[in-house]
Amino acid sequence: MYVQDYEVDKPTTHKGYDLNKLTAKELFDKFGLEKGTIDFIGHALALYDSDFYLSQPALELVDRCKLYGESLARYGKSPYLYPLYGLGELPQAFARLAAVYGGTYMLNKPIDRVVYNEQGAACGVVSVGEDGKPAFARCKQIVGDPTYFRDRCAAKAKVVRCIAVLSHPITPGNEASSQIILPQNQIGRPNDVYVFCVSGSHCAAPDGKYVALVSSVTTRADLAENLARSANEELKDGLKLLGKVDACFYDWYEVLEPMADGRADATFISKSYDATSHFEQVRHTGWVVVDGCLARGPLVSSASAGFS
């Protein structure tokens, strides 16, 4: 296979194609791939959430497909890794690692406001101390999600989703977990629909139960008025894969993005979760935040009480 054999530093594996100049569409055309195959490769393997990539250099497409293939070869039935007990284990793991390097966690503490110095850079947050009085936690820079900084973010899209509880798996092979991506072109929608399912084998549900998530980007304006009906209409292609449902819950939210990169005011804001269930964009957002933080220096903070 071309993708499997391709290595950037070995021109003999390039077959005469300069992937920094050749677009993804042109590369597909070189191999005569039909539209359905292109949709599968671009959305299910390379994990693109739109067809914009087709007009971009093909190198990233090839790198993404190689990553999928190598991950599948390494881990067996699936290229994906999912933590036991759910995604809540990720911040817990971060907390333990931060503690090793001298980090301090303030659990279940509200953030009343962010404090900025005369230069307009973040220098700390006001919270509540153990004595119930206002306390000031000092820092050199702040990292946070958009819900803390609504005035510094803009809404770029809306995500609608359904969380369903099932008593059966959703795949013909009865796998304990699954991820299904329905490419937009295959279902006649402007956006992909994502279906994700985990079970008791991940310690994310009781034995014999399964939790499925169906999500997509939407442009509907009536979500607040009739969420259940709107969600069912938007997610119908994914919902019909679930079969009999014990219970389901609907939700929608805006995807917020920071209006600045944070380097000027030392406030680094992540992007809201998008509709994808594989977290590819979350990984990218994380690296953007880390790069910004490192550009200003190491994250070193200390706390002092008594601020008013």
C-alpha positions in Angstrom: 0.0 0.0 0.0 1.2 3.5 -0.8 0.2 5.0 2.6 1.7 2.1 4.6 5.0 2.2 2.7 5.3 6.1 2.6 8.2 7.6 4.6 9.0 11.3 4.4 12.7 10.8 4.5 12.8 8.1 1.9 12.0 9.6 -1.6 11.8 6.1 -3.2 8.6 5.5 -1.3 7.0 8.7 -2.7 6.4 7.2 -6.1 7.1 10.5 -7.7 4.4 12.4 -5.8 5.2 15.6 -3.8 2.6 15.4 -1.1 3.5 19.0 0.0 2.1 20.2 -3.4 -0.3 17.4 -4.4 -3.7 17.9 -2.9 -5.6 15.1 -1.2 -8.2 15.1 -4.0 -5.4 14.9 -6.6 -3.9 12.0 -4.7 -7.2 10.2 -4.6 -7.6 10.8 -8.4 -4.2 9.3 -9.0 -5.4 6.0 -7.6 -8.9 6.2 -9.1 -10.8 5.9 -5.9 -14.6 6.3 -6.0 -16.6 8.8 -3.9 -17.7 6.3 -1.2 -14.2 5.1 -0.7 -12.9 8.7 -0.4 -15.6 9.5 2.2 -14.5 6.4 4.2 -10.8 7.2 4.1 -11.2 10.9 4.8 -13.8 10.7 7.6 -13.5 7.3 9.2 -9.7 6.7 8.9 -8.2 10.2 8.7 -10.9 11.6 11.0 -11.6 14.8 9.1 -15.0 16.4 10.0 -15.4 18.1 6.7 -14.3 17.9 3.1 -12.0 21.0 3.3 -9.0 18.7 3.5 -9.5 17.7 -0.1 -8.1 21.0 -1.3 -5.1 20.8 1.1 -1.7 19.2 0.7 -2.0 15.4 0.9 0.8 14.9 3.4 -1.4 15.3 6.5 -3.9 12.9 5.0 -1.3 10.3 4.6 0.1 10.9 8.1 -3.3 10.5 9.6 -4.0 7.2 7.7 -0.6 5.9 8.7 -1.4 6.7 12.3 -4.7 4.8 12.1 -3.1 1.8 10.5 -0.2 1.6 12.9 -2.5 2.0 15.9 -4.8 -0.7 14.6 -1.8 -3.0 14.2 -0.5 -2.3 17.7 -3.8 -2.6 19.6 -5.7 -5.2 17.7 -9.4 -4.9 17.1 -9.5 -1.1 17.5 -7.0 1.8 16.9 -8.5 3.7 19.8 -7.6 3.7 23.5 -10.3 4.5 26.1 -9.7 4.8 29.8 -11.4 2.5 32.3 -14.0 4.3 34.4 -14.6 6.9 31.7 -13.0 10.1 30.6 -13.0 11.4 34.2 -9.8 9.3 34.7 -7.9 11.7 32.4 -8.1 14.8 34.7 -7.4 12.5 37.7 -4.2 11.2 36.0 -3.2 14.8 35.3 -3.9 15.8 38.9 -1.6 13.0 40.1 1.1 13.9 37.7 0.8 17.6 38.6 1.2 16.8 42.3 4.5 15.0 41.6 5.8 18.2 40.1 4.6 20.4 42.9 1.1 21.3 41.6 -1.6 22.3 44.0 -5.3 21.4 43.5 -8.2 23.3 45.0 -11.1 20.9 44.7 -14.7 22.0 44.6 -13.7 25.7 44.7 -15.6 28.4 42.8 -13.8 31.0 40.7 -15.3 34.3 41.5 -13.1 36.3 39.1 -9.8 36.4 37.2 -7.4 39.2 38.3 -5.4 41.0 35.7 -2.4 43.3 36.4 -1.7 46.8 35.1 -0.3 45.3 31.8 -3.5 43.4 31.2 -2.0 40.0 31.9 -3.7 37.5 34.2 -2.0 37.3 37.6 -4.4 35.2 39.6 -7.9 34.2 40.5 -10.2 35.0 43.5 -11.8 32.0 45.1 -12.9 31.0 48.6 -10.5 29.9 51.4 -11.1 27.2 53.9 -12.3 29.8 56.3 -15.0 30.9 53.9 -13.3 34.2 53.2 -12.1 35.4 49.8 -8.7 34.0 48.9 -6.3 34.9 46.1 -4.4 32.2 44.1 -1.5 33.8 42.3 -0.2 32.6 39.0 1.9 33.6 36.0 -0.7 32.4 33.5 -4.1 30.8 33.4 -5.5 27.9 31.4 -9.2 27.4 31.3 -12.2 26.2 29.3 -14.5 28.8 27.6 -17.2 28.7 30.3 -15.0 30.8 32.5 -14.3 33.4 29.8 -17.5 33.9 27.8 -16.6 37.5 27.1 -13.3 36.4 25.4 -14.9 33.7 23.2 -17.2 33.5 20.2 -19.8 30.9 19.3 -18.8 29.1 16.1 -21.3 26.2 16.0 -23.9 24.2 17.9 -23.7 20.6 18.9 -26.7 18.4 19.5 -26.4 15.0 21.1 -28.2 12.1 22.6 -27.0 9.9 25.5 -28.7 6.5 25.5 -28.8 3.7 28.0 -29.1 0.2 26.3 -29.2 -3.4 27.4 -27.5 -4.7 24.3 -24.4 -3.8 22.1 -25.0 -1.9 18.8 -22.8 -3.8 16.4 -23.4 -7.1 14.6 -20.4 -8.6 16.2 -21.6 -7.7 19.7 -18.4 -5.8 20.6 -18.2 -4.3 24.1 -17.4 -1.0 22.6 -17.7 0.7 19.2 -17.3 3.9 17.3 -19.3 4.5 14.1 -18.8 7.6 11.9 -21.5 8.3 9.3 -19.9 10.6 6.7 -22.0 13.6 5.7 -22.1 12.7 2.0 -23.4 9.2 2.7 -26.4 10.4 4.8 -27.2 13.7 2.9 -26.3 16.0 5.8 -23.9 19.0 6.0 -22.1 17.3 8.9 -21.0 13.9 10.0 -22.9 12.0 12.7 -20.9 10.2 15.4 -22.0 7.1 17.3 -20.0 5.9 20.3 -20.8 3.1 22.7 -19.1 1.7 25.9 -20.1 -0.9 28.4 -19.3 -2.6 31.7 -16.0 -3.9 30.3 -14.8 -0.3 30.5 -16.3 0.2 34.0 -18.3 3.0 32.4 -21.7 1.2 32.9 -23.1 -1.6 35.1 -22.6 -5.1 33.8 -25.1 -5.9 31.1 -25.7 -2.2 30.3 -24.3 0.0 27.5 -24.0 3.7 27.2 -24.2 5.2 23.7 -23.6 8.7 22.5 -24.9 10.1 19.2 -23.8 13.6 18.2 -23.5 16.0 15.3 -23.1 19.7 14.5 -26.4 21.5 13.8 -27.6 24.9 12.6 -31.1 24.6 13.9 -32.6 27.5 15.8 -35.3 25.6 17.6 -33.2 23.5 19.9 -34.3 25.3 23.1 -38.0 25.2 22.2 -38.3 21.5 21.4 -35.0 19.7 22.1 -36.2 16.1 21.9 -37.9 16.5 18.5 -35.0 18.5 17.0 -32.4 16.1 18.3 -34.3 13.1 16.9 -34.6 14.7 13.5 -30.9 15.8 13.4 -29.5 12.5 14.7 -32.0 10.0 13.1 -29.3 8.3 11.0 -27.3 7.5 14.1 -30.2 6.8 16.5 -31.6 4.1 14.2 -28.4 2.1 14.8 -29.1 1.8 18.5 -32.0 -0.5 18.4 -34.2 -0.7 21.5 -33.3 2.1 24.0 -33.9 1.8 27.8 -33.6 5.6 28.3 -32.2 8.6 26.5 -31.2 12.1 27.4 -30.8 15.0 25.0 -28.5 18.0 25.2 -27.1 20.8 23.0 -24.4 23.4 23.5 -22.5 26.1 21.6 -19.0 25.4 20.5 -17.0 28.4 21.8 -13.6 29.4 20.6 -11.2 32.0 22.1 -10.9 35.2 20.1 -7.2 35.5 20.9 -4.3 33.1 21.4 -3.7 34.2 25.0 -0.1 35.2 24.7 -0.8 38.9 25.3 -2.9 38.5 28.4 -1.5 35.2 29.7 -5.0 33.7 29.5 -5.0 30.5 27.4 -8.5 29.3 26.6 -9.4 25.9 25.1 -12.0 25.3 22.5 -15.3 23.7 23.5 -15.7 20.0 22.7 -16.9 19.5 19.2 -19.3 16.8 18.0 -16.7 14.2 17.4 -16.4 11.1 19.7 -12.7 10.4 18.9 -11.4 13.7 20.4 -9.0 14.4 17.5 -9.7 18.2 17.6 -9.4 18.2 21.4 -5.9 16.8 21.1 -5.0 19.6 18.6 -6.5 22.3 20.9 -4.4 21.0 23.8 -1.2 21.3 21.8 -2.2 24.9 20.8 -2.7 25.8 24.5 0.6 24.1 25.5 2.5 25.9 22.8 1.1 29.2 23.9 1.9 28.6 27.6 5.5 27.5 26.8 6.0 30.7 24.7 5.5 32.7 27.9 7.5 30.5 30.2 6.9 27.6 32.6 3.6 27.3 34.6 4.7 28.2 38.1 2.1 29.3 40.7 1.7 29.9 44.4 -1.3 30.6 46.5 -1.9 33.1 49.3 -5.1 33.7 51.3 -6.6 36.9 52.5 -7.2 38.7 49.2 -10.2 41.0 49.2 
